[in-house]
Amino acid sequence: MRESEFEFEQSVQSKRNDAIDSGVGFAVSFVFFTAIFVIGTVIEVLGK
């Protein structure tokens, strides 16, 4: 069983750092929710 685990560890599809991917995912979601908030605020201001 250890050999199959070693084989799995060697055949990594993406060698990028997980922390970088996590940071990118956080940034994308943060920008998305910020955009939704800004759009909502603009609509509320224009509606007054």
C-alpha positions in Angstrom: 0.0 0.0 0.0 2.9 2.3 0.7 4.1 2.0 -2.9 0.7 3.2 -4.3 0.8 6.2 -1.9 4.3 7.0 -3.1 3.2 6.7 -6.7 0.3 9.0 -6.0 2.6 11.5 -4.5 4.9 11.4 -7.5 2.2 11.9 -10.1 1.0 15.4 -9.0 -0.9 17.2 -11.6 -0.3 20.7 -10.3 3.0 21.6 -8.5 1.8 25.1 -7.5 1.7 26.1 -3.9 -1.7 25.5 -2.2 -1.3 28.8 -0.3 -1.1 30.7 -3.6 -4.3 29.0 -4.9 -6.0 29.7 -1.6 -5.0 33.4 -1.7 -6.2 33.7 -5.3 -9.6 32.1 -4.4 -10.0 34.4 -1.4 -9.1 37.5 -3.6 -11.6 36.5 -6.3 -14.4 35.9 -3.9 -13.6 39.1 -2.0 -13.7 41.1 -5.2 -16.9 39.5 -6.2 -18.7 40.3 -3.0 -17.2 43.8 -3.0 -18.6 44.4 -6.5 -22.0 43.2 -5.4 -22.0 45.5 -2.4 -20.9 48.5 -4.6 -23.6 47.8 -7.2 -26.2 47.6 -4.5 -25.0 50.8 -2.9 -25.1 52.6 -6.2 -28.6 51.4 -6.9 -29.7 52.5 -3.5 -28.2 56.0 -3.9 -29.6 56.4 -7.4 -33.0 55.3 -6.1 -33.3 58.1 -3.6 
